[in-house]
Amino acid sequence: MKSLLLAALGLVILKPAVAQDSTGTKNPLTISGYAEAYYNYDFNRPLTNTVPGFLYNFNRAGEVNLNLGFIKANYTTDRVRANLALGAGTYVNANYAAEPGVLKNVFEANIGLKISKNANLWIDAGIMPSHIGFESAIGKDNWALTRSLVAENTPYFESGLKIGFTTKDEKLYISAMYLNGWQRIQRVDGNTTPAFGTQVTYKPVSNVTLNYSTFTGSDKPDSARLMRFHHNFYGVFQLAEKFGVTAGFDYGTEQKVKRSSEHNHWFVPVLIARYSPLPRLSIAARGEYFQDKNGVIIATGTENGFRTFGVSANIDYTVFPGVLWRVEARNLSSKDRIFLKRNQPGGDAISKTDNFFLTTSLSVAF
């Protein structure tokens, strides 16, 4: 893996991100990269130096670390496209823990074919970014520094086959997916049930994006099969040149027992507002709530399950083109005592209903 990363890095040094041949024609192969270092201070000072287990980004506390770094090769022509990205960081350690061997470091690997000469209709297969949610693993593309609770507990990536269609005016995108599972590259052992996904994205005007995504399937062996149905709605509204709002709502159900008509439920609303007073400066605030009483997505073992409010505020500053510095304050407050705090006198942990974080990151994209 080290030799592959060094070889890819060598390509970046030897080759510009977008190259041209002697005739001035754009080269179909481009090399890009991203790296985001961070420091996260958890005021509960966890004994393991790891934040609560339902947070998968910036999850090491009290130390400087790499959240995500990757080198990516992209190949694009009129009828073929392909991506290969190798990644590392604490995000990779947390989100790819269930994957075997070298698959743990495959951030993206897919190939797509345009199957219609006249229509924008593509089939893509491989390891791809998730079709659920408005936040991605790449920090610079998100309005807030840390990810929302719903983003952290829905897939960041997926593996399978996708067919997607975009209208000529690019206002409507429709896709359907055959997937290996809920954030899975390799299917769970003993599972023969395929999962399916759909996505509809509509842009009625240039400053509004509306999206509805679904997931249907089981992420357990057939012997314990529980069908899960997840719905993801969001809208991005750029209300003015300097001000925008993103609103999202997720709702999911899963069977209580195999072949049962009774289901457990969870839901998650989230709202983010961003203001950019200067070209290089942005300020964002987020409010969110995650209710999962039965612990389907986030198990707590407590009386009320996971019922948590979150608020955060962040400031972003573009130091240089491609270099972003961010600072965020975040507080999570739960109905039950689900957060552990280091007990000063004895050093053991005590439980609390709230958790406060201060996080800063520095990222570079090339």
Residue frames as qw, qx, qy, qz and C-alpha x, y, z in Angstrom:
[[0.000, 0.886, 0.463, 0.000, 0.00, 0.00, 0.00],
 [0.323, -0.769, 0.102, 0.543, 2.86, 2.36, 0.84],
 [0.383, -0.134, 0.592, 0.696, 4.44, 1.81, -2.58],
 [0.196, 0.624, 0.673, 0.344, 1.10, 2.47, -4.32],
 [0.132, -0.930, -0.274, 0.205, 0.65, 5.76, -2.47],
 [0.378, -0.599, 0.318, 0.630, 4.22, 6.84, -3.23],
 [0.367, 0.167, 0.684, 0.608, 3.75, 5.99, -6.90],
 [0.087, 0.801, 0.564, 0.180, 0.52, 8.00, -7.05],
 [0.267, -0.875, -0.052, 0.401, 2.21, 10.90, -5.29],
 [0.444, -0.283, 0.497, 0.690, 4.98, 10.76, -7.86],
 [0.277, 0.525, 0.659, 0.462, 2.40, 11.15, -10.60],
 [0.091, -0.931, -0.334, 0.118, 1.13, 14.31, -8.91],
 [0.370, -0.703, 0.235, 0.560, 4.63, 15.79, -8.90],
 [0.380, -0.117, 0.654, 0.644, 5.41, 14.81, -12.48],
 [0.058, 0.430, 0.727, 0.533, 2.03, 15.58, -13.99],
 [0.209, -0.090, 0.151, -0.962, -0.25, 18.63, -13.64],
 [0.425, 0.218, 0.715, -0.511, -3.76, 18.00, -12.32],
 [0.674, 0.621, 0.348, -0.197, -5.21, 18.63, -15.79],
 [0.412, -0.376, 0.551, 0.620, -2.70, 17.95, -18.54],
 [0.623, 0.692, 0.049, -0.361, -2.82, 18.76, -22.25],
 [0.814, 0.067, 0.399, 0.417, -1.09, 17.05, -25.14],
 [0.372, -0.197, 0.316, 0.850, 0.93, 18.81, -27.87],
 [0.035, 0.443, 0.604, 0.661, -2.25, 19.73, -29.78],
 [0.197, -0.210, 0.237, -0.928, -3.81, 21.43, -26.75],
 [0.669, -0.291, -0.530, -0.432, -6.41, 18.67, -26.25],
 [0.529, -0.551, 0.409, -0.500, -7.40, 18.01, -22.66],
 [0.257, 0.245, -0.931, 0.086, -5.91, 14.80, -21.28],
 [0.693, -0.375, -0.426, -0.444, -8.64, 12.36, -20.10],
 [0.749, -0.277, -0.500, 0.335, -6.51, 11.37, -17.06],
 [0.086, -0.775, 0.204, -0.592, -6.27, 13.72, -14.08],
 [0.612, -0.148, -0.636, 0.445, -4.62, 13.26, -10.69],
 [0.269, -0.713, 0.039, -0.646, -5.91, 14.99, -7.57],
 [0.532, -0.094, -0.722, 0.432, -5.56, 14.71, -3.83],
 [0.413, -0.726, -0.083, -0.544, -6.90, 15.82, -0.49],
 [0.557, -0.068, -0.660, 0.500, -5.61, 15.85, 3.09],
 [0.364, -0.735, -0.075, -0.568, -7.21, 17.16, 6.29],
 [0.458, 0.036, -0.679, 0.573, -5.33, 17.30, 9.59],
 [0.439, -0.689, -0.251, -0.520, -7.16, 18.12, 12.82],
 [0.184, 0.098, -0.735, 0.646, -7.08, 18.62, 16.56],
 [0.536, -0.509, -0.453, -0.499, -10.24, 17.76, 18.52],
 [0.041, 0.208, -0.690, 0.692, -10.59, 18.59, 22.21],
 [0.557, -0.453, -0.635, -0.286, -13.31, 16.62, 24.00],
 [0.217, -0.589, 0.348, -0.697, -14.17, 18.38, 27.28],
 [0.899, -0.335, 0.031, -0.281, -15.18, 15.02, 28.78],
 [0.013, 0.681, -0.730, 0.045, -11.56, 13.89, 28.29],
 [0.961, -0.011, -0.100, -0.256, -12.32, 10.22, 27.46],
 [0.678, -0.529, 0.500, 0.103, -9.98, 7.62, 28.91],
 [0.788, 0.170, 0.504, 0.309, -9.38, 6.05, 25.49],
 [0.104, -0.477, 0.289, 0.823, -8.77, 9.41, 23.74],
 [0.009, 0.223, 0.791, 0.569, -11.65, 8.47, 21.41],
 [0.381, -0.028, 0.092, -0.920, -14.90, 10.40, 21.12],
 [0.683, 0.113, 0.551, -0.466, -18.30, 8.61, 21.44],
 [0.443, -0.066, 0.838, 0.312, -18.57, 5.62, 19.12],
 [0.464, 0.675, 0.573, -0.011, -21.34, 7.06, 16.93],
 [0.178, 0.932, -0.167, -0.267, -18.96, 9.78, 15.65],
 [0.906, 0.113, 0.280, 0.296, -16.64, 8.53, 12.90],
 [0.483, 0.682, -0.024, 0.548, -14.89, 11.72, 11.75],
 [0.038, 0.659, -0.379, 0.649, -12.32, 13.59, 13.87],
 [0.820, -0.435, -0.282, -0.242, -12.80, 10.82, 16.39],
 [0.713, -0.074, -0.404, 0.568, -9.45, 10.99, 18.17],
 [0.272, -0.933, -0.158, -0.177, -9.39, 13.45, 21.08],
 [0.496, -0.826, 0.211, 0.165, -6.51, 15.48, 22.50],
 [0.616, -0.266, 0.528, 0.521, -4.07, 14.79, 19.68],
 [0.337, 0.627, -0.326, -0.623, -3.12, 16.06, 16.24],
 [0.574, 0.053, 0.808, 0.121, -4.09, 13.52, 13.60],
 [0.154, 0.141, -0.598, -0.774, -5.14, 13.01, 9.98],
 [0.636, 0.240, 0.451, -0.579, -8.87, 12.63, 9.43],
 [0.810, 0.428, 0.400, 0.022, -8.69, 11.80, 5.73],
 [0.001, 0.683, -0.493, -0.539, -6.03, 11.89, 3.05],
 [0.796, 0.278, 0.535, 0.051, -6.27, 10.37, -0.41],
 [0.042, -0.415, 0.570, 0.708, -4.71, 10.35, -3.86],
 [0.643, 0.463, 0.533, -0.297, -7.19, 10.02, -6.72],
 [0.129, -0.170, 0.676, 0.706, -6.88, 9.20, -10.41],
 [0.536, 0.539, 0.443, -0.476, -9.82, 10.08, -12.66],
 [0.201, -0.059, 0.728, 0.653, -10.26, 9.06, -16.29],
 [0.407, 0.603, 0.475, -0.495, -13.06, 10.68, -18.30],
 [0.088, -0.025, 0.638, 0.765, -14.02, 10.53, -21.98],
 [0.470, -0.038, -0.219, -0.854, -17.34, 11.01, -23.75],
 [0.810, -0.109, -0.410, -0.406, -18.41, 7.40, -23.12],
 [0.798, -0.143, -0.509, 0.288, -16.16, 6.08, -20.33],
 [0.173, -0.781, 0.311, -0.513, -15.29, 7.28, -16.83],
 [0.833, -0.174, -0.476, 0.221, -13.33, 5.70, -14.00],
 [0.231, -0.823, 0.296, -0.426, -12.06, 6.65, -10.54],
 [0.835, -0.131, -0.446, 0.294, -9.46, 5.12, -8.24],
 [0.124, -0.782, 0.288, -0.538, -8.62, 6.69, -4.88],
 [0.720, -0.124, -0.593, 0.339, -6.51, 5.26, -2.05],
 [0.269, -0.786, 0.035, -0.555, -7.07, 6.74, 1.39],
 [0.569, -0.092, -0.639, 0.509, -5.78, 6.81, 4.96],
 [0.140, -0.413, 0.213, -0.875, -6.63, 8.52, 8.24],
 [0.188, 0.042, 0.795, -0.575, -8.80, 8.11, 11.31],
 [0.656, 0.269, 0.019, -0.705, -11.93, 8.40, 9.13],
 [0.641, 0.302, -0.660, -0.249, -10.75, 5.33, 7.21],
 [0.146, 0.162, -0.901, 0.375, -9.92, 3.42, 10.40],
 [0.370, 0.133, 0.587, -0.708, -13.39, 4.04, 11.81],
 [0.668, 0.366, 0.030, -0.647, -15.57, 3.60, 8.72],
 [0.695, 0.396, -0.555, -0.230, -13.76, 0.71, 7.02],
 [0.346, -0.458, 0.755, -0.316, -13.17, -1.39, 10.15],
 [0.812, 0.099, 0.492, -0.299, -15.46, -4.16, 8.86],
 [0.734, 0.624, -0.206, -0.168, -13.71, -4.48, 5.49],
 [0.914, -0.224, 0.212, 0.263, -10.98, -7.08, 4.93],
 [0.735, 0.011, 0.284, 0.615, -7.35, -6.52, 3.92],
 [0.293, -0.036, 0.237, 0.926, -6.49, -3.86, 1.36],
 [0.070, -0.663, -0.607, -0.433, -10.17, -2.93, 0.90],
 [0.388, -0.722, -0.375, 0.433, -9.77, -0.85, 4.07],
 [0.278, -0.508, 0.157, 0.800, -7.77, 1.70, 2.07],
 [0.191, 0.320, 0.658, 0.654, -9.90, 1.87, -1.09],
 [0.121, 0.379, 0.311, -0.863, -11.65, 5.22, -0.82],
 [0.635, 0.552, 0.118, -0.527, -13.16, 4.97, -4.30],
 [0.193, -0.261, 0.841, 0.433, -12.85, 2.52, -7.20],
 [0.575, 0.506, 0.565, -0.308, -15.42, 2.47, -9.97],
 [0.163, -0.088, 0.635, 0.750, -15.91, 2.47, -13.72],
 [0.444, 0.554, 0.444, -0.546, -18.81, 3.91, -15.71],
 [0.264, 0.111, 0.724, 0.627, -20.07, 3.47, -19.27],
 [0.394, 0.358, 0.070, -0.844, -22.43, 5.76, -21.15],
 [0.395, 0.154, 0.901, 0.096, -24.96, 3.37, -22.64],
 [0.409, 0.770, 0.485, -0.060, -26.87, 5.82, -24.83],
 [0.512, 0.230, 0.254, 0.788, -25.45, 7.85, -27.68],
 [0.018, -0.596, -0.278, -0.753, -27.97, 10.67, -27.38],
 [0.570, -0.742, -0.182, -0.304, -29.12, 10.55, -23.74],
 [0.038, 0.619, -0.622, 0.477, -27.04, 11.19, -20.61],
 [0.918, -0.263, 0.003, -0.298, -27.55, 7.62, -19.34],
 [0.227, 0.598, -0.739, 0.211, -24.72, 5.88, -17.47],
 [0.923, -0.313, -0.219, -0.053, -24.05, 2.58, -15.73],
 [0.063, 0.712, -0.592, 0.373, -21.43, 2.71, -12.95],
 [0.927, -0.249, -0.278, -0.030, -20.06, -0.23, -10.97],
 [0.574, 0.267, -0.494, 0.596, -17.65, -0.55, -8.06],
 [0.414, -0.513, -0.493, 0.568, -17.03, 1.36, -4.84],
 [0.108, 0.598, 0.295, 0.738, -18.76, 4.74, -4.97],
 [0.074, -0.101, 0.409, -0.904, -19.73, 7.65, -2.71],
 [0.126, 0.410, 0.852, -0.301, -23.07, 7.12, -0.99],
 [0.046, -0.448, -0.526, -0.722, -26.27, 8.36, -2.61],
 [0.428, -0.729, -0.533, 0.016, -27.70, 9.24, 0.83],
 [0.441, -0.732, -0.200, 0.480, -27.32, 12.67, 2.40],
 [0.322, 0.929, 0.027, 0.179, -25.90, 16.09, 1.59],
 [0.295, -0.830, 0.473, 0.023, -22.57, 15.62, 3.43],
 [0.869, 0.361, -0.329, 0.078, -19.58, 13.68, 2.15],
 [0.848, -0.351, -0.085, 0.388, -16.37, 12.33, 3.63],
 [0.517, 0.307, 0.037, 0.798, -14.43, 15.21, 2.03],
 [0.266, -0.591, -0.470, 0.599, -14.53, 17.97, 4.61],
 [0.105, -0.238, 0.168, 0.951, -14.06, 20.96, 2.34],
 [0.179, -0.264, -0.684, -0.656, -17.30, 20.11, 0.51],
 [0.362, -0.601, -0.709, 0.068, -19.41, 20.43, 3.68],
 [0.096, -0.815, -0.080, -0.566, -20.73, 23.58, 5.30],
 [0.629, -0.728, 0.198, -0.190, -19.84, 22.44, 8.84],
 [0.071, 0.641, -0.762, 0.067, -16.45, 21.17, 10.00],
 [0.289, -0.085, 0.934, -0.191, -17.74, 18.02, 11.72],
 [0.276, -0.182, -0.773, -0.541, -20.40, 15.83, 10.17],
 [0.595, -0.285, 0.085, -0.746, -24.00, 15.88, 11.38],
 [0.527, -0.189, 0.766, -0.316, -25.30, 12.96, 13.44],
 [0.832, 0.385, 0.278, -0.288, -27.32, 11.65, 10.50],
 [0.555, 0.703, -0.438, -0.073, -24.33, 11.78, 8.14],
 [0.093, -0.537, 0.811, -0.211, -22.20, 9.89, 10.65],
 [0.466, -0.015, 0.834, -0.296, -24.80, 7.14, 10.95],
 [0.793, 0.527, 0.212, -0.222, -25.79, 6.64, 7.33],
 [0.855, 0.094, 0.273, 0.431, -23.45, 5.37, 4.60],
 [0.074, -0.789, 0.291, 0.536, -20.51, 7.46, 3.37],
 [0.175, 0.422, -0.756, -0.469, -19.75, 4.88, 0.66],
 [0.834, 0.152, 0.390, -0.359, -21.42, 1.96, -1.07],
 [0.125, -0.340, 0.838, 0.408, -20.51, -0.86, -3.41],
 [0.568, 0.396, 0.699, -0.178, -22.62, -2.16, -6.26],
 [0.291, 0.272, 0.624, 0.673, -24.13, -1.23, -9.60],
 [0.124, 0.620, 0.337, -0.697, -25.84, 2.07, -10.44],
 [0.314, 0.454, 0.584, 0.595, -27.80, 3.27, -13.46],
 [0.098, -0.630, -0.296, 0.711, -28.29, 7.02, -13.62],
 [0.335, 0.591, 0.523, 0.515, -29.99, 9.45, -15.99],
 [0.146, -0.517, -0.158, 0.829, -29.63, 13.24, -16.23],
 [0.441, 0.786, 0.430, -0.040, -31.91, 15.37, -18.37],
 [0.581, 0.474, 0.155, 0.643, -30.39, 17.60, -21.06],
 [0.076, -0.840, 0.004, -0.537, -31.10, 20.75, -19.05],
 [0.457, 0.177, -0.681, 0.544, -29.42, 19.05, -16.02],
 [0.419, -0.427, 0.183, -0.780, -32.34, 19.92, -13.77],
 [0.883, -0.222, 0.152, -0.385, -33.33, 16.34, -13.01],
 [0.243, 0.437, -0.865, 0.041, -31.18, 13.34, -12.03],
 [0.882, -0.180, 0.106, -0.422, -32.65, 9.86, -11.41],
 [0.308, 0.452, -0.836, 0.041, -30.76, 6.73, -10.40],
 [0.914, -0.272, 0.019, -0.301, -31.33, 3.21, -9.10],
 [0.084, 0.633, -0.752, 0.161, -28.78, 0.98, -7.37],
 [0.940, -0.150, -0.302, -0.046, -28.09, -2.68, -6.61],
 [0.074, -0.779, 0.490, -0.385, -25.95, -2.63, -3.44],
 [0.590, 0.121, -0.763, 0.233, -23.92, -5.00, -1.29],
 [0.494, -0.525, -0.618, 0.313, -25.35, -3.55, 1.91],
 [0.210, -0.963, -0.149, -0.085, -25.51, -0.56, 4.26],
 [0.018, -0.884, 0.466, -0.031, -22.05, 1.03, 3.91],
 [0.835, -0.204, 0.499, 0.113, -20.44, -2.20, 2.75],
 [0.267, 0.592, -0.638, -0.414, -17.78, -3.01, 0.19],
 [0.284, 0.096, -0.950, -0.094, -17.94, -6.73, 0.91],
 [0.666, -0.380, -0.309, -0.563, -21.33, -8.26, 1.76],
 [0.514, -0.468, 0.570, -0.439, -21.87, -9.61, 5.28],
 [0.145, 0.177, -0.970, -0.077, -21.06, -13.33, 5.52],
 [0.110, 0.313, 0.914, -0.236, -24.22, -15.41, 5.37],
 [0.329, 0.597, 0.251, -0.687, -26.21, -12.64, 3.67],
 [0.350, 0.179, 0.753, 0.527, -27.73, -13.49, 0.27],
 [0.160, 0.820, 0.532, -0.139, -30.21, -10.60, 0.25],
 [0.404, 0.332, 0.185, 0.832, -29.40, -7.80, -2.17],
 [0.079, -0.656, -0.369, 0.653, -29.98, -4.21, -1.12],
 [0.345, 0.601, 0.485, 0.534, -31.41, -1.51, -3.33],
 [0.184, -0.525, -0.199, 0.807, -31.23, 2.25, -3.46],
 [0.325, 0.716, 0.481, 0.388, -32.87, 5.07, -5.39],
 [0.269, -0.458, -0.109, 0.840, -32.16, 8.77, -5.78],
 [0.270, 0.764, 0.461, 0.362, -34.04, 11.69, -7.35],
 [0.334, -0.446, -0.091, 0.825, -32.39, 15.11, -7.45],
 [0.268, 0.768, 0.492, 0.310, -34.24, 18.10, -8.87],
 [0.313, -0.323, -0.046, 0.892, -32.89, 21.62, -9.45],
 [0.277, 0.787, 0.551, -0.002, -35.85, 23.80, -10.46],
 [0.199, 0.964, -0.101, 0.145, -33.61, 26.88, -10.45],
 [0.605, 0.499, -0.468, 0.408, -29.86, 27.32, -10.13],
 [0.043, -0.488, 0.557, -0.670, -29.95, 28.21, -6.41],
 [0.739, -0.216, 0.355, -0.531, -32.23, 25.36, -5.23],
 [0.386, 0.240, -0.882, -0.124, -31.48, 21.63, -4.97],
 [0.755, -0.218, 0.271, -0.556, -34.08, 19.11, -3.80],
 [0.339, 0.332, -0.878, -0.060, -33.24, 15.45, -3.13],
 [0.831, -0.228, 0.252, -0.441, -34.99, 12.23, -2.12],
 [0.364, 0.415, -0.834, -0.018, -32.95, 9.04, -1.59],
 [0.868, -0.282, 0.104, -0.394, -33.95, 5.60, -0.32],
 [0.142, 0.402, -0.902, 0.063, -32.33, 2.38, 0.91],
 [0.880, -0.129, 0.058, -0.453, -34.02, -1.02, 1.15],
 [0.700, 0.318, -0.634, 0.086, -32.30, -4.18, 2.35],
 [0.826, -0.563, -0.019, -0.017, -30.89, -6.20, 5.22],
 [0.255, 0.762, -0.541, 0.247, -27.40, -5.81, 6.62],
 [0.565, -0.418, 0.649, -0.292, -27.45, -9.02, 8.63],
 [0.025, -0.150, 0.964, 0.219, -26.98, -12.74, 7.83],
 [0.490, -0.187, -0.586, -0.618, -30.05, -14.50, 6.44],
 [0.464, -0.291, -0.807, 0.220, -30.54, -16.35, 9.73],
 [0.192, -0.551, -0.468, 0.664, -31.21, -13.01, 11.45],
 [0.199, 0.339, 0.450, 0.802, -32.57, -11.07, 8.48],
 [0.003, -0.712, -0.472, 0.520, -34.23, -7.76, 9.41],
 [0.396, 0.576, 0.421, 0.578, -35.38, -5.61, 6.50],
 [0.238, -0.534, -0.172, 0.793, -34.43, -1.94, 6.75],
 [0.303, 0.726, 0.463, 0.409, -36.14, 0.92, 4.91],
 [0.354, -0.506, -0.122, 0.777, -34.50, 4.34, 5.00],
 [0.305, 0.818, 0.388, 0.294, -35.74, 7.63, 3.50],
 [0.445, -0.360, -0.019, 0.820, -33.54, 10.71, 3.11],
 [0.238, 0.863, 0.377, 0.239, -34.94, 14.12, 2.16],
 [0.410, -0.523, -0.060, 0.745, -32.99, 17.36, 1.88],
 [0.370, 0.856, 0.275, 0.236, -33.04, 20.74, 0.23],
 [0.515, -0.261, 0.021, 0.816, -30.22, 23.22, -0.36],
 [0.167, 0.896, 0.389, 0.131, -31.39, 26.82, -0.78],
 [0.461, -0.047, -0.002, 0.886, -28.93, 29.57, -1.69],
 [0.022, 0.822, 0.541, -0.175, -31.28, 32.38, -0.65],
 [0.127, 0.978, -0.104, -0.125, -28.80, 35.15, -1.46],
 [0.615, 0.636, -0.418, 0.209, -25.27, 35.43, -2.79],
 [0.113, 0.519, -0.675, 0.512, -23.84, 35.34, 0.75],
 [0.474, -0.178, 0.627, -0.593, -26.48, 33.31, 2.61],
 [0.581, 0.063, -0.709, -0.395, -27.73, 29.76, 2.25],
 [0.630, -0.260, 0.516, -0.519, -29.76, 27.16, 4.17],
 [0.438, 0.133, -0.864, -0.211, -29.70, 23.36, 4.05],
 [0.645, -0.202, 0.403, -0.617, -32.57, 21.42, 5.61],
 [0.419, 0.184, -0.869, -0.189, -32.73, 17.65, 5.88],
 [0.705, -0.225, 0.383, -0.553, -34.98, 14.97, 7.32],
 [0.352, 0.229, -0.898, -0.129, -34.29, 11.23, 7.54],
 [0.745, -0.177, 0.311, -0.563, -36.77, 8.56, 8.55],
 [0.376, 0.312, -0.862, -0.131, -36.08, 4.85, 8.87],
 [0.834, -0.239, 0.220, -0.447, -37.69, 1.60, 9.95],
 [0.294, 0.357, -0.886, -0.032, -36.42, -1.92, 10.57],
 [0.773, -0.271, -0.491, -0.297, -38.26, -5.12, 11.41],
 [0.521, -0.649, 0.411, -0.373, -38.28, -5.97, 15.11],
 [0.613, -0.239, 0.752, 0.045, -37.79, -9.67, 14.40],
 [0.041, -0.161, 0.805, 0.569, -37.43, -11.73, 11.24],
 [0.121, -0.351, -0.814, -0.447, -40.59, -11.85, 9.08],
 [0.080, -0.546, -0.618, 0.561, -42.35, -9.50, 11.50],
 [0.144, 0.730, 0.448, 0.495, -44.84, -6.84, 10.45],
 [0.378, -0.906, -0.132, 0.138, -43.79, -4.71, 13.43],
 [0.618, 0.509, -0.095, 0.592, -40.96, -2.23, 13.00],
 [0.456, -0.597, -0.174, 0.636, -38.65, -0.03, 15.05],
 [0.330, 0.862, 0.242, 0.297, -38.46, 3.59, 13.92],
 [0.483, -0.453, -0.045, 0.748, -35.95, 6.44, 13.98],
 [0.339, 0.850, 0.294, 0.276, -35.92, 9.97, 12.60],
 [0.550, -0.346, 0.011, 0.760, -33.42, 12.80, 12.25],
 [0.269, 0.927, 0.222, 0.137, -34.08, 16.46, 11.35],
 [0.593, -0.309, 0.068, 0.740, -31.12, 18.79, 10.67],
 [0.253, 0.939, 0.211, 0.098, -30.80, 22.45, 9.70],
 [0.617, -0.250, 0.104, 0.739, -27.63, 24.30, 8.67],
 [0.235, 0.958, 0.167, -0.009, -27.32, 28.00, 7.82],
 [0.688, -0.120, 0.145, 0.701, -24.20, 29.53, 6.26],
 [0.132, 0.980, 0.101, -0.110, -23.23, 33.16, 5.81],
 [0.742, 0.071, 0.154, 0.648, -20.21, 34.30, 3.79],
 [0.048, -0.929, -0.140, 0.339, -19.50, 37.98, 4.51],
 [0.025, 0.770, -0.505, -0.389, -16.22, 37.87, 2.56],
 [0.760, 0.420, -0.430, -0.248, -15.03, 35.70, -0.35],
 [0.449, 0.343, -0.782, 0.264, -12.55, 33.89, 1.92],
 [0.111, -0.110, 0.722, -0.674, -14.65, 33.80, 5.11],
 [0.563, -0.305, -0.572, -0.513, -17.74, 31.74, 5.97],
 [0.248, -0.186, 0.682, -0.662, -19.72, 31.24, 9.17],
 [0.565, -0.166, -0.678, -0.439, -22.15, 28.35, 9.70],
 [0.391, -0.218, 0.631, -0.633, -24.48, 27.17, 12.45],
 [0.479, -0.037, -0.819, -0.313, -26.20, 23.79, 12.77],
 [0.547, -0.192, 0.512, -0.634, -29.09, 22.41, 14.80],
 [0.545, 0.120, -0.775, -0.297, -30.04, 18.70, 14.80],
 [0.641, -0.265, 0.505, -0.514, -31.90, 15.99, 16.65],
 [0.451, 0.204, -0.844, -0.205, -31.55, 12.20, 16.44],
 [0.669, -0.218, 0.431, -0.565, -34.22, 9.93, 17.93],
 [0.616, 0.192, -0.747, -0.161, -33.61, 6.20, 17.92],
 [0.637, -0.476, 0.303, -0.525, -35.50, 4.88, 20.96],
 [0.983, -0.071, 0.121, -0.120, -34.89, 1.21, 20.15],
 [0.411, -0.657, 0.567, 0.279, -31.20, 1.51, 19.33],
 [0.863, 0.427, 0.264, 0.058, -31.37, 0.26, 15.74],
 [0.551, 0.739, -0.134, 0.364, -28.73, 2.65, 14.44],
 [0.147, 0.551, -0.542, 0.618, -27.15, 3.85, 17.71],
 [0.740, -0.406, -0.536, -0.026, -27.48, 1.45, 20.63],
 [0.061, -0.649, 0.403, -0.643, -27.12, 2.92, 24.13],
 [0.507, -0.168, -0.816, 0.221, -28.66, 0.26, 26.41],
 [0.026, 0.051, 0.451, -0.890, -30.43, 3.04, 28.33],
 [0.279, 0.460, 0.728, -0.425, -34.11, 3.54, 29.18],
 [0.395, 0.758, 0.184, -0.485, -34.87, 6.14, 26.47],
 [0.788, 0.371, 0.326, 0.368, -32.42, 4.97, 23.85],
 [0.423, -0.061, 0.170, 0.888, -30.58, 7.52, 21.72],
 [0.064, 0.885, 0.440, 0.141, -32.44, 10.84, 21.92],
 [0.550, -0.367, 0.024, 0.750, -29.87, 13.56, 21.35],
 [0.245, 0.957, 0.147, -0.040, -29.89, 17.24, 20.39],
 [0.687, -0.119, 0.151, 0.701, -26.87, 18.84, 18.80],
 [0.188, 0.976, 0.086, -0.069, -25.82, 22.44, 18.09],
 [0.712, -0.164, 0.201, 0.652, -22.62, 23.70, 16.51],
 [0.241, 0.959, 0.011, -0.151, -21.05, 26.82, 15.04],
 [0.777, -0.094, 0.284, 0.553, -17.99, 27.03, 12.82],
 [0.150, 0.902, -0.163, -0.370, -15.80, 29.63, 11.11],
 [0.839, 0.199, 0.345, 0.371, -13.98, 28.80, 7.86],
 [0.034, 0.890, -0.225, -0.396, -11.14, 30.79, 6.32],
 [0.867, 0.433, 0.096, 0.229, -9.51, 30.11, 2.94],
 [0.508, -0.670, 0.230, 0.490, -5.83, 30.77, 3.63],
 [0.001, 0.421, -0.620, -0.661, -4.74, 30.15, 0.05],
 [0.734, 0.230, -0.297, -0.566, -6.58, 28.65, -2.94],
 [0.787, 0.083, -0.608, -0.064, -7.18, 25.02, -2.00],
 [0.389, 0.038, -0.700, 0.598, -6.12, 25.54, 1.66],
 [0.468, -0.612, -0.290, -0.568, -8.94, 25.80, 4.23],
 [0.196, 0.099, -0.724, 0.654, -8.66, 26.46, 7.97],
 [0.528, -0.501, -0.443, -0.523, -11.72, 25.74, 10.13],
 [0.032, 0.118, -0.727, 0.676, -12.71, 26.06, 13.81],
 [0.546, -0.381, -0.512, -0.543, -15.89, 24.63, 15.35],
 [0.226, -0.166, 0.704, -0.652, -17.61, 24.48, 18.73],
 [0.586, -0.144, -0.641, -0.475, -20.15, 21.68, 19.17],
 [0.325, -0.195, 0.703, -0.602, -22.38, 20.45, 21.97],
 [0.517, -0.152, -0.766, -0.352, -24.42, 17.24, 22.15],
 [0.352, -0.197, 0.551, -0.731, -27.12, 16.82, 24.79],
 [0.423, -0.094, -0.860, -0.267, -28.95, 13.53, 25.41],
 [0.663, -0.497, -0.135, -0.543, -31.97, 12.54, 27.48],
 [0.927, -0.357, -0.083, 0.076, -30.01, 9.72, 29.15],
 [0.328, -0.807, 0.462, 0.166, -26.48, 9.65, 30.56],
 [0.932, 0.323, 0.129, 0.100, -24.76, 8.20, 27.51],
 [0.447, 0.766, -0.309, 0.344, -21.52, 10.25, 27.52],
 [0.837, -0.352, -0.226, 0.352, -18.53, 9.23, 29.60],
 [0.061, 0.915, -0.223, 0.331, -16.38, 11.79, 31.43],
 [0.640, 0.178, -0.573, 0.480, -13.03, 11.13, 33.06],
 [0.572, -0.786, -0.225, -0.062, -13.39, 11.38, 36.84],
 [0.213, 0.817, -0.380, 0.378, -10.59, 13.63, 38.07],
 [0.517, -0.638, 0.499, -0.277, -9.97, 12.13, 41.55],
 [0.783, -0.185, 0.593, -0.021, -9.87, 8.43, 40.67],
 [0.000, 0.414, -0.697, -0.586, -9.35, 8.58, 36.91],
 [0.295, 0.303, 0.904, 0.070, -12.39, 6.36, 36.23],
 [0.095, -0.227, -0.473, -0.846, -15.27, 7.40, 33.98],
 [0.230, 0.400, 0.652, -0.602, -18.62, 8.80, 35.05],
 [0.241, 0.487, 0.721, 0.430, -21.68, 9.22, 32.84],
 [0.044, 0.389, 0.133, -0.910, -23.12, 12.54, 31.69],
 [0.487, 0.645, 0.571, -0.142, -25.99, 13.80, 29.55],
 [0.373, 0.921, -0.024, -0.113, -23.88, 16.23, 27.50],
 [0.770, -0.115, 0.279, 0.563, -20.61, 16.41, 25.58],
 [0.189, 0.954, -0.029, -0.232, -18.82, 19.55, 24.36],
 [0.802, 0.075, 0.292, 0.516, -16.11, 19.64, 21.67],
 [0.120, 0.887, -0.198, -0.399, -13.75, 22.21, 20.19],
 [0.812, 0.145, 0.455, 0.334, -12.28, 21.14, 16.85],
 [0.178, 0.824, -0.265, -0.468, -9.96, 22.76, 14.35],
 [0.828, 0.168, 0.467, 0.261, -8.76, 21.45, 11.01],
 [0.080, 0.713, -0.392, -0.575, -6.49, 22.43, 8.14],
 [0.791, 0.287, 0.537, 0.062, -7.09, 20.92, 4.72],
 [0.034, 0.563, -0.496, -0.660, -5.44, 21.10, 1.33],
 [0.764, 0.420, 0.482, -0.086, -6.94, 20.03, -1.99],
 [0.018, -0.606, 0.526, 0.597, -4.93, 19.76, -5.21]]
